[in-house]
Amino acid sequence: MKGSVPFNIGSGGKKKFLITFDREGCIGAFSCSAVDEKLWEKVPEEGKVNLFGAVLNESGLYEIVLEEGQFSPDAETVCPVNVIKIKEITEEEADEWKRKYNL
């Protein structure tokens, strides 16, 4: 999405998470932005949200890697159409993700 990655994805020993978002399937309930407005930007005129700082992957999904404490995991739970997935990943997977997208 627009903007640079808003968080430092450093190696501080914190758990890393891959957040994946199917924007096309988003229905604009804005539940995710209600629990984490810094990461989920409302776009009311489109009836969608943007995952701030995310990159578009080869499958057409938006994704970002963040550390524990940089986002609300509740966004996945409150999404009524299950288009948000949050998965814990290893430090090595996080590093590979950064290399893949030149971040």
Secondary structure, DSSP 8 states (H G I E B T S, - for coil): --S--SS----SS--EEEEEE-GGG-----HHHHH-TTTEEEETTTTEEEETT-EE-TTS-EEEEEETTSS-THHHHH-TT--EEEEEE-HHHHHHHHHHTT-
